[in-house]
């Protein structure tokens, strides 16, 4: 859509129109963080040279190099592109943001989709397996070619002779390896499940379990 040429562009430092129309073009080339954008319902959506976004400006923002749409830096590298489905404000990274860095790292909020070497790190919701006391909190944060299952026994007890099992959300192709077990429990794995042998005691167990495979 062509610009509405009935209104002159606004440059920061001059008087902002009291009630600019949606579609009004504003720019601030001499500001410490230069920007330009199109006005819509109280905010200019446009391009700016760095974070944080200038006051009253959102949408497409400049990063270390290139441009982004929202997003932010998180200290993992120089961000070059990002996507955020809500207004960019300050340096905050939105819950649905996708940020690409110049070291090939890709992040979505706290989830690393690609660490630059083909690995990903996510923050899934923990699932709880209750015992007769306590519980085992677990998740499978990596479910690609490389699969990682992690769990924490939190004062867990199972005072009977019935074994408990956890089914992996994504099955392993080959039988995985229990790489960490600090719980003192008797464990066994298959491609689809982790089996916890019932201790048949009120003794509680705590510690970390990690299962890795492909």
C-alpha positions in Angstrom: 0.0 0.0 0.0 1.4 3.4 -0.9 2.1 6.0 1.8 -0.5 8.6 2.6 1.2 11.7 1.3 -1.4 14.0 2.7 0.7 14.1 6.0 4.4 14.9 6.2 6.7 12.4 8.0 7.4 13.1 11.6 11.0 13.4 12.7 11.9 13.0 16.4 12.6 16.4 17.9 9.7 18.1 16.1 6.2 18.1 17.5 4.5 14.8 17.3 1.0 15.2 15.9 -1.6 15.0 18.7 -3.6 12.3 17.0 -1.6 10.8 14.1 -3.5 8.6 11.7 -2.8 4.9 11.4 -0.4 4.5 8.6 1.5 7.8 9.6 5.2 7.5 8.8 7.7 8.6 11.5 11.5 8.6 11.7 14.4 9.6 14.0 17.6 9.5 12.0 19.6 11.6 14.5 18.5 9.8 17.6 21.0 7.7 19.6 19.1 4.6 18.4 17.9 5.7 14.9 14.5 4.3 13.8 11.7 4.7 11.3 8.3 3.1 11.3 4.6 3.2 10.5 2.2 4.4 13.2 -0.7 2.1 14.3 -2.8 2.5 17.4 -0.2 4.2 19.6 2.9 2.4 18.4 5.4 2.9 15.6 6.2 -0.4 14.0 9.5 -0.2 12.1 13.3 -0.6 12.1 15.7 0.5 14.7 19.4 0.0 15.0 19.8 -1.8 18.4 18.2 -3.0 21.6 16.4 -2.0 23.6 13.7 -0.7 21.3 13.1 3.0 21.4 10.2 4.2 23.4 7.0 3.9 21.4 8.6 1.8 18.7 8.2 -1.9 18.2 7.9 -4.6 15.5 11.0 -4.9 13.3 14.2 -4.3 15.2 17.8 -4.1 14.3 20.3 -6.6 15.8 24.1 -7.0 15.8 23.8 -7.3 12.0 20.7 -7.8 9.8 17.2 -7.2 11.0 14.8 -9.0 13.3 11.1 -9.0 14.1 10.9 -8.6 17.9 13.1 -11.0 19.8 16.1 -10.1 21.9 19.7 -10.9 22.9 20.2 -13.5 25.7 24.0 -13.4 26.0 24.5 -16.5 23.9 25.9 -14.7 20.9 25.2 -11.8 18.6 21.5 -12.0 17.5 20.9 -11.4 13.8 17.3 -12.3 13.5 14.3 -12.9 15.7 10.5 -13.3 15.6 8.1 -12.4 18.4 4.3 -12.4 18.1 3.9 -9.5 20.6 5.4 -6.0 20.8 9.1 -5.8 21.5 9.8 -4.0 24.8 13.2 -3.4 26.1 15.6 -6.4 26.1 13.0 -9.0 27.1 12.7 -12.2 25.1 9.0 -13.1 24.6 7.6 -16.6 25.3 7.2 -17.3 21.6 10.3 -15.6 20.3 12.7 -17.3 17.9 16.2 -15.8 17.8 19.0 -16.7 15.5 22.6 -15.9 16.4 25.7 -15.3 14.3 27.2 -18.6 15.7 24.3 -20.7 14.2 22.6 -21.0 17.6 18.8 -20.9 17.4 16.7 -20.3 20.5 13.0 -20.1 21.2 12.6 -18.5 24.6 14.6 -20.8 26.9 14.7 -23.7 24.4 17.8 -24.1 22.2 16.6 -25.5 18.9 20.1 -25.9 17.5 23.3 -25.2 19.4 25.1 -24.8 16.1 26.2 -28.4 16.1 22.9 -30.1 15.5 21.9 -30.5 19.2 18.9 -29.0 20.9 18.0 -28.3 24.5 14.5 -27.7 25.5 12.6 -27.0 28.7 9.5 -29.3 28.7 7.0 -29.5 31.5 8.0 -32.0 34.1 5.8 -35.1 34.6 5.4 -36.6 38.0 5.4 -40.3 38.9 4.0 -40.7 42.4 5.2 -43.3 44.8 3.7 -44.3 48.1 5.8 -41.3 49.3 7.4 -38.6 47.3 7.6 -38.8 43.5 9.9 -39.0 40.5 9.8 -35.8 38.3 10.9 -36.5 34.7 11.1 -35.2 31.2 12.6 -36.1 27.8 14.0 -32.7 26.6 15.8 -34.1 23.5 13.7 -36.3 21.2 15.5 -36.1 17.9 18.2 -38.5 16.6 19.9 -38.0 20.0 17.4 -38.6 22.8 17.9 -37.6 26.4 15.6 -38.6 29.3 16.2 -36.9 32.7 14.5 -37.5 36.1 14.8 -36.6 39.7 13.7 -38.9 42.6 12.3 -36.5 45.2 12.2 -38.4 48.5 10.6 -41.3 46.5 9.4 -44.5 48.1 7.4 -47.4 46.9 6.4 -49.6 49.8 5.1 -52.6 47.8 6.3 -55.2 45.3 4.8 -53.6 42.2 7.4 -52.2 39.8 6.7 -48.8 38.3 7.4 -47.8 34.7 7.8 -44.5 32.8 7.1 -44.6 29.1 9.4 -42.4 27.0 7.4 -39.9 25.0 9.7 -40.7 22.0 11.0 -44.3 21.8 14.7 -44.9 21.3 15.7 -46.8 18.1 18.3 -48.8 20.1 18.4 -49.7 23.8 19.7 -46.6 25.5 22.2 -46.3 28.4 21.6 -45.1 32.0 24.4 -42.7 32.1 23.6 -41.2 35.5 21.9 -42.8 38.5 22.5 -41.3 42.0 19.2 -42.6 43.5 20.2 -46.0 44.8 17.2 -47.5 43.0 17.3 -50.5 40.8 16.6 -49.4 37.3 16.3 -51.0 33.9 15.7 -49.6 30.4 14.3 -50.7 27.1 13.7 -48.7 23.9 10.3 -47.6 25.3 10.4 -47.6 29.1 12.3 -47.0 32.2 11.4 -49.6 34.9 11.9 -48.8 38.6 12.0 -52.0 40.7 9.8 -51.5 43.7 12.0 -51.2 46.8 9.2 -52.6 49.0 10.2 -50.3 51.9 9.4 -47.0 53.4 13.0 -45.8 52.8 13.0 -42.7 50.6 15.3 -42.3 47.7 16.6 -39.1 46.1 18.9 -38.4 43.1 19.3 -37.9 39.4 18.6 -40.3 36.6 19.7 -39.7 33.0 19.2 -41.9 30.0 20.9 -41.2 26.7 20.7 -43.0 23.3 19.5 -42.8 19.7 
